[in-house]
Structures are given as C-alpha cells and as structure tokens.
C-alpha cells in the first residue's frame, strides 16, 4: 500500500515539473510601478459585550468546565 502512494507522489512531482508558467516580466505597467503603496486602515472593532452577556458567558464557561471535569473522571478502560 505504501509503494503506490510513493509512486503517486513521484508522478505528481514530475507532472508539476512539466508545467508552463507564464512570464511575469513586463506584466506590470510603469504607472503601477510608480503608484504609492495602498493606505492601511485599522480593523473595525467588534461590538462590546454588555454585563448581562458577560454573565451569561461566564455561566456557560462554568457549566462547560464542570462537564469537562465529569468527563475526565470517566474510566475509559471500563468502557471497553
């Protein structure tokens, strides 16, 4: 099973070596070369959680952590 996979990878690499890649020289105009860099802007800040939302998230985190603690106590060998 391993040999066909090796041959497939070799075939894939050899096919990529035969590909024709377009010429990149001369594809950018002189105006584009002289253009200034684009201006970077700040990423917009998302909505801020209110007190009720934060309390709901804390409750959910506590419930998930309690559930994880219960799952960690399960003896996996007994299930087999």
Secondary structure, DSSP 8 states (H G I E B T S, - for coil): -HHHHHHHHHHHHHHHHT------TT-S-HHHHHS---------------HHHHHHHHHHHHHHHHHHHHHHTS-HHHH-
